[in-house]
Amino acid sequence: MSSESDLHFSNNYRDLCIQSGTGAGFQFEFYCQCCSDTWRSPFAPYRSGQASGWMREAGGLLGGLLGGFGNHLDNAAEGLARAGWGTARDGAFKTAIASAEGHFHRCARCHRYACGQCWSADTGLCQSCAPDLAAEVRAARHTGTVQAATEAARDIGKGQAAQVEVAADRALVCPQCHTETHGAKFCPQCGHNLAKKAACGKCQAELPLGSRFCPECGQPAAAS
């Protein structure tokens, strides 16, 4: 196996290799550390692993006829797949890295790998470390426009506040039918006058919205 110092792309790839079976082979998926776009190396078949798959299939077909020999064939197939796996995978990984280097660039500042879309050839840095100037200017202009429009809308809203009655208490739920009223003067469901202040029929004290009893004399509100 190669030493750690010989390997690049150590933390931005996925190992898609299959050790044994008729589909055995080597493939690695690398991704851009700026935008996460991926690139996969071409699939390279692992012949020993594929041969083990064929042996295993043959063992399955002949197992009923050969008895215990089928199990020996399975074990032999597994051993064949494992025998040269480490060296073969390591070589395939080196080949995949050599191909990946044509699709990714390593930033000199943050040392991350960037795809062509996230790479600034003029600066030799990734777009995260050296953003595109024209794009940043356009984004800043848009941000400024949004902020200015927000402030203008707030100013208009402040001017309209004088038309809003804020001192009066408004029932949010009708005390008669319990429908949501959204602060209206009359209930949209039953027409109950929500702006009219209820008073106790006994002591004439004002009844708070939703009261079941007079807070002054205890008279039931329904009797008011």
N, C-alpha and C positions, 0 to 999 in steps of 0.2 A: 504493500500500500504506500501511496505517496505521503510524504510528511506534510504537516499543516502549512509550512512555508511555501510548498510547491503549488498549493491550490489557491485559486482566486474564486470570486463569486461564492464565498463560503456561507453567506446568510441570505441570499436572495434567489434561491432556486428550490424547485421541488423535484424529488427523485421519483420518476415514474417507471423505473425499471421493474421488470418481472423476471424472477429467478428461474422458475421452472414452468413447464407446460408448453403446448404447441405455440403459444403466443409469447414465449420468453424473448426478452430483448432489452435494449438499453434506450432510454429516452429521458431527457431532463428539460424542465421548464424553468426559464429564467424570467425575472420580472424587473421592470423599471422601478427604482426606489423613489421616484418622484410622482409618477402617475399610476403605477401598478399595471401598466400594459405588459403582456407576456409574449415570450417567444419560445417555441419548443425546438429542440434539436431534432434532426431527422432520426427516425427509428432505426436502430441497428440491431439485427437479430442476434440472439445468443444461441448458437447452434447446439451446444451441449445441453442447454436447458430445454430446447425444442426436442432434441433426441430423447431426453428423459421423459418428456410428455408423450411421445409416441410409444416409448417402452411401457409407460404406465397404462396407456390405453390398450396396448397389446396384452399386458398382464391382466387387465380387467376382462378382456374377451376370453382369455385362456384360463382364467382363474378357476372356473368350474371344472375344467378338464384336467388341469395340472395340479390342482390342490394347493399345497403349501408352496409350490414353486412360484405361484403368482405373487406371493408375499415377498419372496426373495427378489423377484424381478422389480417390484416396487422399491425395495430398499436400494437395489443397484441403480435404479433410475434417479433416486434422490441423491445418492452419492455422486453420480455423474454430474448432476446439476450444480452441486456444491463445490466440486473439486477445483474448478478454475474460476469460480464466480468472482472472488475478490480481485484478482489480477485483471480479469476481463472488464469488470465494472470500472476499475480505476482507469484503465486505458480508454474506455468509452467516455468517461467523464472528462478526461484531458482533451479528447477530440471535440466534445461538446463545448468545452470552455473556449477552445480556439475558434470555433464557429461563432459563439456568443460574443466574442470580443469585436466582431464585425458589426454587431447590432447595438452594442452599448458602449458608453464612454464613462470613464471614471473621473469624477470632479476632483480637481486639485485642491479644493478648499474643504469640502465636507466628506470627500472620499466615497460618496455614494455613486451607484451606477445609474446612468440616465440613458433613456432611449433617444433616438434622433430628434423626436418632437420636443423633448425636454432638455435639449443640449444647445448651448450657445457656442457656435464655432468661433465667433469673434473673440470671446473672452476665455475660452477653454474651461468654462464653468457650467454647472447645471443651471436651469432656469430658476431654481429655488435660491441659489446663491447670487445669480446675476440675472434678474428678471428682464424681460424685453422692455426697453425704454418706451417705445411707442405704445405698447399694450398697457404699461403702468400709467402713462399720461392719460390715455383714453379712460382707463378705469377710475383715475383720480377725478377727471372731469365729470364722469357720470356720478360719482359719489358726491361731489360738490353740488351737482344739479339736484340730486335727491335731497340733500340736506337743506338747500335753499328753498326747494318746493315745500318741504316739511315745515320750515319756519314760516313761510308765507301762509300755509294752510292753518297753522296755529294762530297767526295774527287774525285771519278771517274768523276763526272760531271764537277768539276773544271778543271780536266785535259783535258776533251773534249772541253772545252770552247774555246781553242786556234783554233780549227777547224771551229768555227762559225764566220762568217763575221758579225760583229756587228756595224761597222762604216758606212756601206753603208745604205742609205735609201731604203726601199723596199715598194712598193705599196701593200697594203692589198686588194685593189679593182682595177680591171682593168679599166683604164680611157676610153677604147674603148667600152667594152661590159658590164662593171659593175659587172663582175663575181668576187667572192672572190678568191684571189690568194694565201693566206697564205704565203706571202713573197717570192714567186717563181720568177725566172728571166724572165720567159715567162708566159703569161696568159694560163692556161690550157684549156680555152674555145675557144679563137680566135687566140692564138699564138702571141699576141702583145708583143714586146720586152719591158719588164718593167725595165730592167737594163739600157737601153739607155736613156740618159738625153735629154729631149726635149729642143729645143732652139727656140727663137723668130726668125721668118723669116725676120724681119725687122732690129732689132738691135742686133741679135745674143745673147741676154741675156738668161741665163738659166731659163727655166720655171718650177716653182714648180709643183709637181705632182697634177693633177686635176685642174690646172689653166685654166680658160676660156679666160683670157686676160693676156698679158705681163705686169708684174708689173713695168717695166721700161718705156715702150713707149705706152702702152695701146692697142697694136695691138692684134686683136682677135687670140686666140691660134689656131683655126682651119685653119687660113690663113697662119700659120707658116710652 
